[in-house]
Structure formats: structure tokens, C-alpha cells
């Protein structure tokens, strides 16, 4: 289930979101933001796992 939320962003980031929308890869601003946040958390988990592996070595 999706939930509606409000965010505040720097104008520079908003312009990047709008530029990304022009590429027609994403349906709308929410799609761009959702993708970016998802990628961020995917990368965070990768870093956590690699950090744990380095500690065990």
C-alpha cells in the first residue's frame, strides 16, 4: 500500500527531479523519488553487509 507524504527539498534537487522526468524514464515525481529512496536503502544494506564481512575477516 502506498502512503501520501509531503517533503521539502532544495531547489537544485527539485530541478534534477524535473530534468529526470523529461527523460520519460519515470511516470511522475513520486516515481523518481521512490526509485531514488529505494536505491539509497539498497546501497545502505550492501554497505552494511560488506562492513560486517570486513569485520569478520
C-alpha positions as CSV (number, residue, x, y, z in Angstrom):
1,X,0.0,0.0,0.0
2,X,1.3,3.5,-0.8
3,X,1.0,6.4,1.5
4,X,1.0,10.1,0.7
5,X,3.6,12.3,2.3
6,X,5.0,15.8,2.0
7,X,8.7,16.6,1.7
8,X,10.8,19.7,1.4
9,X,13.8,19.7,-0.9
10,X,16.4,22.2,-2.1
11,X,15.6,23.8,-5.4
12,X,18.6,22.2,-7.0
13,X,17.3,18.7,-6.2
14,X,13.8,19.6,-7.5
15,X,15.3,20.8,-10.8
16,X,17.2,17.5,-11.1
17,X,14.0,15.6,-10.5
18,X,12.2,17.6,-13.2
19,X,15.1,17.0,-15.6
20,X,14.9,13.3,-14.9
21,X,11.2,13.4,-15.6
22,X,12.0,14.8,-19.1
23,X,13.8,11.6,-19.9
24,X,10.5,9.8,-19.7
25,X,12.0,7.0,-17.7
26,X,9.7,7.7,-14.8
27,X,5.9,8.3,-14.7
28,X,5.9,11.2,-12.3
29,X,7.8,13.0,-9.4
30,X,6.7,10.4,-6.9
31,X,8.1,7.6,-9.1
32,X,11.5,9.4,-9.3
33,X,11.7,9.9,-5.5
34,X,10.5,6.4,-4.7
35,X,13.1,4.9,-7.0
36,X,15.9,7.1,-5.5
37,X,15.0,6.3,-1.9
38,X,14.8,2.6,-2.8
39,X,18.2,2.7,-4.4
40,X,19.6,4.5,-1.4
41,X,18.4,1.8,1.0
42,X,19.6,-1.0,-1.3
43,X,23.0,0.6,-1.2
44,X,22.9,1.1,2.5
45,X,22.2,-2.6,3.0
46,X,25.1,-3.6,0.7
47,X,27.4,-1.3,2.7
48,X,26.2,-2.9,5.9
49,X,26.8,-6.4,4.6
50,X,30.3,-5.6,3.3
51,X,31.2,-3.9,6.5
52,X,30.2,-6.9,8.5
53,X,32.2,-9.1,6.2
54,X,35.3,-6.9,6.6
55,X,35.0,-7.1,10.4
56,X,34.9,-10.9,10.3
57,X,38.0,-11.1,8.1
